[in-house]
């Protein structure tokens, strides 16, 4: 019979990826974590982790064990709360994968309130424009541009959002006026690098601005935004990035508007894990209940 208390060490190492960090979270020496993992692997007769220079990654066996161990953890927390009659504080790490602009410009600006409510939950925000696999446990929660068509994922719509065409007031004052779509032909633009766009949902620029003279490209939304602020040209910008910046002016708001949707995805094995559910509620609250910010109204 294996010692199921070792699952605590398995769970923390799977979340932290490093012995020192897992030990610190558990308030034990890192050698204790290593020893407990070794014992668990011997008892289960499987290898649960692969070690690499970047840390510890779950093997296929570890990935199969992870949702089961998390269910045990959730039940233990419920037992403590229900039987002991105490408020068991939620704890642990939740990794959230989001599009770059949304993560850096919206979610990161609201974490203080979440920290006050859940001081023992650590959010790891992976804010970059690439797909991360929930099935392979690269993240616990993902915010996507589309709803998945397959897989053991639970998804719900978070919110709609809008991009509009913006330029600095100085740029517009120094260049020919723009009163119609045809006037855009004489202007410079900022956009993505076409052949490095991984997600088809990001290929909206060429469909919106035809034959644009692009003078600066980047895979990074913040880089594009800063280039537009530097006055080198016009660009499509998320409305939630411009609301607090009076240096920018919207151009042709009735003619140029791109609307998209954010979806929240979570693996069905994690949907009822308490700390994951708390972060899901947090994300749904700040995005689903703030249409003015997301749509620029």
Secondary structure by P-SEA (a helix, b strand, c coil): cccccaaaaaaaaaaaccaaaaaaaacccaaaaaaaaaaaaaaacccccccccccccccaaaaaaaaaaaaaaaaaaaaaaaccccccccbbbbbbbccaaaaaccccccaaaaaaacccbbbbbbcccbbbbcccccccccccccccccccbbbbbccccbbbbbbcaaaaaaccccccccccccccccccccccccccccccccccccccccccccccaaaaaaaaaaccbbbbbccccccccccccccccccbbbbbbbbbbbcccccccaaaaaaaaaaaaaccccccccccc
